[in-house]
Structures are given as C-alpha cells and as structure tokens.
Amino acid sequence: MINDLKKLWLRIREKAIIGITIPLAILSLVSIYYVLEVNVTSNDECLWMHKRISPDSTAIVFDHVKVEGVTWNAGIRNGDYLLAINNTEVTSPYQAQNLLNSVPAGEYAEYTILKDGEIVKTRVYIKKLVNFGMLAVSLQAFIWLLIGLIVLLAKPDGVVQRYFYLIGVINVLVGAGSIVPQSFFFGTSTEKELHLIAIFGSLRLLGVSAISFVLIHFFWIFPKPFRFTEKNYYKIIMVTLPAIIFISLMYLFGGFYYGNTSDIAAGSKAMNHLAVFFTAANFIAWISLIINYFRLKTKEERKPIFIILVAVTLGIVVGFYTSKIAPAISDTIFNSPEYYAPIVLIVIIPVAFAYSVFKYQLMDVSVVIKKTILYGAAMLTIAAIYFLTVYLLGQSIGIAIGTEYQGIIAGIAFIVFAIIFQSTKDRFQDFITEKMYPEQFAYQKVLIEFSNDIATVVGKDNILDLMTKTFVDALRINKFGILLWSNEKGSFELVRKKGLSELELRIAATNIDEFLSSWSKVNRKIAIEEQHFEQIFPADSDRLKEEGIHTVIPMQVNNMVVGLLLFGLKYSGMKFAGKDIELLYAAASQTGISLENARLYQSETEKLNIVRDLDIARRIQQSLLPQCIPEINGLDICGEMKPAMQVGGDYFDLIPAGKNKIFIIVGDVSGKGLSASLYVSKLQTMVQVACTEDRTPKEILSDLNKKFYNLLERSWFATMTIALIDSEKKIMKYCRAGHVPLIAAGNGAITSFRTKGLAIGIEKGTLFDNTLVEETIPLEDGGVYAFFSDGITEAMNINNEDFGEDRLSHLLMNNRAKTSSQILNSVWESVSRFRGSAPQNDDMTLVVVTVK
C-alpha cells in the first residue's frame, strides 16, 4: 500500500506542487493587498499615552506630537488630553485607534480634547501608514514562492530544492497575518471576524514557529551540507522544537479570541522572544553562508554564492538598521515612517537567489525562463517562416505554370524547397541553441559524436579509453570515474579515473536496483545525485562526497546496472542538471550497450576457446585409450569409451603381459568433465606402470590406492576393475575395487561376479587391503565377458527409467554368437534407443571379451 502511494505521488507530484503553489500565491497576493489597502493604520503623527490621573480614572494624553505635523497643525500639543473622536468617547488607545482607522485617508477626524483645562474641538487631517514590515514579508514571500516553484519543479526530489521552496511557503504563512482584521488587536472583533482571525492567525503562528528553523536548516545544507545535519538527534530537534512552539503559541493566543488579557500579555511576550530568536536565526544563517562560501574550492563555485551572500548581508544590515538604528534616530514610526521603509529591501534576497539560479544554474535549475521564452519564440518563428515560405513558393510556381497542374507543381515545389531549406533551418536552430546554451551545445556535439563513435569501437579497454578521453579531454571534467560491476567481488570496481585520490574505489550496490526501479517509473533519464548517496550507497556516501563526486549516472542494459559513471562539476563549476543529465544518460546507455556487447563477444570468444580446448582434450584422451587391440590367442577383444561431455572420467586399458596374458582395466573416477579427465590421466599412467607380468590384480589395486589416495581431494574417489586373462590356461584373475560387477554370458546362463572391495581413494590402506578380494574365474569357450561402467546400466530415458543390468545381460546372451565388436555396437544401439531424446547423463565404457 505504501509503495503504491509512493508511486502515485511520483507520478502526480509535479501537478500536486503546482496545485499547492497556486492557492499559496493567491494568499500571498491577498496579503499584499491587505497590507496596502485594507489593514493600513490611520496616522495623526503623534502618540497616545495611557495615563492614570487618579486611583479610579485614566486618561489618554498626547505625546511626541510631530512639529508641523497634522496633529500639531490642529493646535494639539504634548500633554493635551484626548476625550473623543467624532463625538465618540475614547477609553483606551486601542479603541481610539480603531475609531481613527475608520476615517478614510485625506479626510478629517474631529478630536475632542482637554487643553489647558478647557474642552476644545478641532479637526485633524488623517494620513495612512503602511506596515512596512508586513509588506516586506508579503513581497518577499511571493517572490520566494515563485522562484521556489521553479527550483522544485526542476528537481522535485532534491532536498535543498524542497527547503528552498518551503522557505517561500512559510513566508506566505507569516504574511497571512496581515489579513487578520485590526479590530482583533483592539478587542472589538465581530463573530465573523473571529473566524478570519482563527484561520489566518493560525497560519501566521505556524509560519512564525517554523521560519527560523527552516531558514537555519536551509543555510546549513546550502550550498554544501554540514555533517551534523545528517544526525538523527538534529533531525528530531529541528522537527520537535517548531511543533512545541506552535502548540504553545496556539494555546496563548487562543485567549485573544476570547479577550483573556493574561493570555494577550503572555502571547505578546512570547512573540517578542520569537522576534529576538528570528534575528539570531538570521545572523546564524548569515554566518553559515559565509562559512559555506569559503568551503567552496573553485572560483566558479563561489561566484553565484557571492551574489547571494551580498544580498543576505544587505538584508542583515537592513534588519539591524530597522530594529536598532531607525528607532534611535527617529522619535516614532508614526512621525518618521520613511526611516522604517528600508525594511522592504529584504526582498533583494529572493531576487538575488533568482538571479543566481537562472544565471548560474544554481540548485540544478538548467533552464532560464527568459532564455526559454526567447528560445521557444525563435523556434516558432523559424517554423512559421519555413512553412509560410514553402507554401507561398509552391503556390506562386503553380500559378505561373497554370491552374491545371497547380496542385501537382505546388506539391513538387514544396518537397524540393523543404529539402533545400531543411539544412538551413537546422543550422539556424543550432545557432540559436549555441547562443542560448553554449556549454550544453558543446556537450551535445561532443556526446553525439561519442555515441556515433562508440558503436564502432571493439574491445572493453578501447571503449573505456574512448569514454575517458571524451569526458575528461573533450568536456574538460576534472573529477571523473568509471566503475564496472564485478560478479566475483559483488561490487562496482573502479576501472578508469581522473582526479580521484582512491586508487581502488569500489561501491557496493546495496539499494541501487530498488531506487532505479522506482525512479524509472516517473523519469527515464536517471541520475543519482548527492542527496541520494546516503540512501543508495550508505557505506560509500561519505567517500563519494569527499572525492568531489556530485552526480552518478548508471549504465543499464535490460534494466540491469552494468556500471556507474562518476562526475564532479562541469568546467563552469556547476553541477550537471536538466538537459546535461539527459545527454549524459544517453551516452551512458549507449556505452552500457557497447560494454555489454564487448563482454558478450569476449565471453563467446572464451567459450569458443574452451570448446576448442576441450575438443583437443577429447582427442588427446581418446588417443590415450587403446587404439590397437592386442592379439591374444583364443580371445576376441573390443573396447570403447563414450564421454558424456567432451572429456570424461571413465577409462579402460588393455595391457599385454606376455604372449598369452593381458590385463583388462576399466575405471570410473567420480564426477565427469575436465576435472575427472585429469585424474583419469594420472590414474592411467600409474596403471600402465603397475601392470607387470609378475603382479596380480589385487596387488596392483593395493599399490594404486596407496599412491592415488594422496593425489585425490577427499571428495573424490575412483572405482576400478582389473582382470588378468591367461588365454593358454583359460583362467581369469579378477579383482574389483568398488566397481560395477563383471557380467559373463555362456552355456545358456548369465553370471554376475561381485567380489568385495572399496573404491580407490576412500581409505589409505589397511581397510582397503582387508576388504579387497581377488577371484579366479575359469573361461568358457564361446563365453562373453563384459567389463563396463555404470554409465551404461544407469542410462536413463525420458521417464527416468534405468537401462539396468538385466537388459545388458540379456543383450549379451542374445548376441554371444557375434564378434566382440558386433556385440559392442549392439549394446550402443540398444542404449541409444532406450534413451531416446534423453541426454547422456554419464560417461559410458564397455570392453567385450569373447573366448573362441
């Protein structure tokens, strides 16, 4: 469910951001309107002081009456008492101000005053005073919100971008306080006004509670984050404190709505403390920006930040002037509002951000609005001129030729001119692109050329060399690296680098597949940027940042990441963003395909080499088997080994031991394939040395076991049958070391000889010798003796049925009148028919001996 909601948000987030911004922008404009038109304060250029004249009564006394001001001109001086305004008795300065605010600007209000013991009526000209502080906040909020929208839409998942946008949002909430009716502060709010106060007052309190923390956090992660901002305790503090402040303020100011004077006093005191905290937060943000400025290494990186630093410094100066200097050099804001007007200059801060964002592509905003408009207009103009010229030319030619063929001629002219003008149009379009986006245009040309060249390059090293040359030399990138996935090490390994200090940088692919899978659903141009490092490369995030890597582009083939491209800053000192990312991703995709093709080509070459080597090994192994059958009087012998693969672990040998004697050996090393065949070669050599006329099969097997035991790995073993046939005496000495039995067919009976014996290599000596049994078997005239491996009897068909000893025995009995070679061929044919389409699952060896 959560994943589905996340995917839904990724699909609709841009529309959602715009949808949120529109009502906020309207709220900001309404705030500006209220500051300028609705909630302006009437000003009579003096102060009213609440003075106690007796234990039971108070009066409003005029003070700080501006010389030559409107109140002065009405004959009122310091120390006079205000009794009524427009015949309404006044009891407090709040009530008096509320009455005065109802008088339009440029009109007169009638004051009833007590002057020198006499009650006097006089008319005072009314001016209106704008709240410059709220005006500055509302203007700044509107500008910041619009710039924040562009920044956030450029990179919705960027942490810095989100907080930049959030500053605009919170400023809008703070500015919403200007919509609160002034009657609220004078305690004369109607029930309808109380609803407005509850809504917009709550928004203001929310903004006031959060603005300092968001501002500080932004300048602690921009332009480079401080490490402590990644700590969990820091994140908890930055969320918890604003929430506590907001809840406290809502509680205190709740008394405002119901006239609780103690809550009013406490709330006012809390707001004063917050004002001090906000001033401190601005100072901290300014100091943080200065520190971050000097943390930047290159002049190009510092240039846009310097502009912002100057603007923020000016904002700090203006704020200090308005809060400290202006009150000292003017008696009151009512008498000298011009001294407080400079606070509006704080709008220069978002303006400076806007300039840096668009001029230097700060915060990865790669498209400047002005240039976008000009570029779009230029492209539309070209298209209009193009189609209009083609149409008019075609029509003119058609009219000149005549109306009969006008349509045909116009069509031909249209096509011809389109072909001629196309190249001109393309060149003009390139010219505009080059002028509007010179760096991007250069990148585009280089990367297009690279994409064309990479397809013709053969070999992984050549591809990597071309990539390095393109990105380092042509694009003049000082920090660059190529990492390729290694199945053996389970990580991305550095294979090419430029400007990186680590010689053996490797990156574990902890969360990259999950990230790319979710990201690709909303954006096919995938880039992993700094804010994602901690999420995707938790173990390597710090190293990447220390190396100056800001962007990682994955090389993907069929949704599989085969490598990573590491990028520092562009030659201009800016990060790659927007169209740059698209170009890099296109180049990375093309490179990934080329590298994968190179890998497949290399793999295929290696496979062909292995097949060739195995074929050679097969021929060598077959050549080691008996090629010429020794002629022994009274015996007809034939043998063959068929490996399941190119080479096998079966073995047979025919070794003469005099004129009338011959050793027949059949062995089977556990396993099959190349490794088994190597053990067979060693075993064959040992057997040929050991089989001498004066030794018996049992002695030979005992000697082989002792020598072979030390050569085999413990998981390996070999079974073997050795028979010594004496054709003159018509006897066979037979010994079996864990091998399949000897089958004899003769005189209408089948005999299976199963002497005891362990396989070679299982036990070193004593137990092997004690279990080994040698048997003397008389040879029958016309008898058939089959020495074989289990690959024949265990051959399986598609129903997983074994060929079995019974089938082999009956086959021998039915064919015993044939020659040994005919019997051998019959066995192969029978096994093949039995298997059908099932593959050969083991090596097969058969030696047939017939007695004449």
C-alpha positions, 0 to 999 in steps of 0.5 A: 500500500505504501509503495503504491502511494509512493508511486502515485505521488511520483507520478502526480507530484509535479501537478500536486506542487503546482496545485499547492503553489497556486492557492499559496500565491493567491494568499500571498497576493491577498496579503499584499493587498491587505497590507496596502489597502485594507489593514493600513493604520490611520496616522495623526503623527503623534502618540497616545499615552495611557495615563492614570490621573487618579486611583479610579480614572485614566486618561489618554494624553498626547505625546511626541506630537510631530512639529508641523505635523497634522496633529500639531497643525490642529493646535494639539500639543504634548500633554493635551488630553484626548476625550473623543473622536467624532463625538465618540468617547475614547477609553483606551488607545486601542479603541481610539485607534480603531475609531481613527482607522475608520476615517478614510485617508485625506479626510478629517477626524474631529478630536475632542480634547482637554487643553489647558483645562478647557474642552476644545474641538478641532479637526485633524487631517488623517494620513495612512501608514503602511506596515512596512514590515508586513509588506516586506514579508508579503513581497518577499514571500511571493517572490520566494514562492515563485522562484521556489516553484521553479527550483522544485519543479526542476528537481522535485526530489532534491532536498535543498530544492524542497527547503528552498521552496518551503522557505517561500511557503512559510513566508506566505504563512507569516504574511497571512497575518496581515489579513487578520482584521485590526479590530482583533488587536483592539478587542472589538472583533465581530463573530465573523471576524473571529473566524478570519482571525482563527484561520489566518492567525493560525497560519501566521503562528505556524509560519512564525514557529517554523521560519527560523528553523527552516531558514537555519536548516536551509543555510546549513545544507546550502550550498554544501551540507554540514555533517551534523545535519545528517544526525538523527538527534538534529533531525528530531530537534529541528522537527520537535522544537517548531511543533512545541512552539506552535502548540504553545503559541496556539494555546496563548493566543487562543485567549485573544479570541476570547479577550483573556488579557493574561493570555494577550500579555503572555502571547505578546511576550512570547512573540517578542522572544520569537522576534529576538530568536528570528534575528539570531536565526538570521545572523546564524544563517548569515554566518553559515553562508559565509562559512559555506562560501569559503568551503567552496574550492573553485572560483566558479563555485563561489561566484553565484554564492557571492551574489547571494551572500551580498544580498543576505548581508544587505538584508542583515544590515537592513534588519539591524538598521530597522530594529536598532538604528531607525528607532534611535534616530527617529522619535516614532514610526508614526512621525518618521515612517520613511526611516522604517521603509528600508525594511522592504529591501529584504526582498533583494534576497529572493531576487538575488537567489533568482538571479543566481539560479537562472544565471548560474544554474544554481540548485540544478535549475538548467533552464532560464525562463527568459532564455526559454521564452526567447528560445521557444519564440525563435523556434516558432518563428523559424517554423512559421517562416519555413512553412509560410515560405514553402507554401507561398513558393509552391503556390506562386510556381503553380500559378505561373505554370497554370491552374491545371497542374497547380496542385501537382507543381505546388506539391513538387515545389514544396518537397524540393524547397523543404529539402533545400531549406531543411539544412538551413533551418537546422543550422539556424536552430543550432545557432540559436541553441549555441547562443542560448546554451553554449556549454550544453551545445558543446556537450551535445556535439561532443556526446553525439559524436561519442555515441556515433563513435562508440558503436564502432569501437571493439574491445572493453579497454578501447571503449573505456579509453574512448569514454575517458578521453571524451569526458575528461579531454573533450568536456574538460571534467576534472573529477571523473570515474568509471566503475564496472560491476564485478560478479566475483567481488559483488561490487562496482570496481573502479576501472578508469579515473581522473582526479580521484585520490582512491586508487581502488574505489569500489561501491557496493550496490546495496539499494541501487536496483530498488531506487532505479526501479522506482525512479524509472517509473516517473523519469527515464533519464536517471541520475543519482545525485548527492542527496541520494548517496546516503540512501543508495550507497550508505557505506560509500556516501561519505567517500563519494562526497569527499572525492568531489563526486556530485552526480552518478549516472548508471549504465543499464542494459535490460534494466540491469546496472552494468556500471556507474559513471562518476562526475564532479562539476562541469568546467563552469563549476556547476553541477550537471542538471536538466538537459546535461543529465539527459545527454549524459544518460544517453551516452551512458546507455549507449556505452552500457550497450557497447560494454555489454556487447564487448563482454558478450563477444569476449565471453563467446570468444572464451567459450569458443576457446574452451570448446576448442580446448576441450575438443583437443582434450577429447582427442588427446584422451581418446588417443590415450585409450587403446587404439590397437587391440592386442592379439591374444590367442583364443580371445576376441577383444573390443573396447570403447569409451563414450564421454558424456561431455567432451572429456570424461572420467571413465577409462579402460586399458588393455595391457599385454603381459606376455604372449598369452596374458593381458590385463583388462582395466576399466575405471570410473573416477567420480564426477565427469568433465575436465576435472575427472579427465585429469585424474583419469590421466594420472590414474592411467599412467600409474596403471600402465606402470603397475601392470607387470607380468609378475603382479596380480590384480589385487596387488596392483589395486593395493599399490594404486590406492596407496599412491592415488589416495594422496593425489585425490581431494577427499571428495573424490574417489575412483572405482576400478576393475582389473582382470588378468586373462591367461588365454593358454590356461583359460583362467581369469584373475579378477579383482574389483575395487568398488566397481560395477560387477563383471557380467559373463554370458555362456552355456545358456546362463548369465553370471554376475561376479561381485567380489568385495572391495572399496573404491580407490581413494576412500581409505589409505590402506589397511581397510582397503587391503582387508576388504579387497578380494581377488577371484579366479574365474575359469573361461568358457569357450564361446563365453562373453565377458563384459567389463563396463561402467555404470554409465551404461546400466544407469542410462536413463530415458525420458521417464527416468527409467534405468537401462539396468543390468538385466537388459545388458545381460540379456543383450549379451546372451542374445548376441554371444554368437557375434564378434566382440565388436558386433556385440559392442555396437549392439549394446550402443544401439540398444542404449541409444534407443532406450534413451531416446531424446534423453541426454547422456547423463554419464560417461559410458565404457564397455570392453567385450571379451569373447573366448573362441 
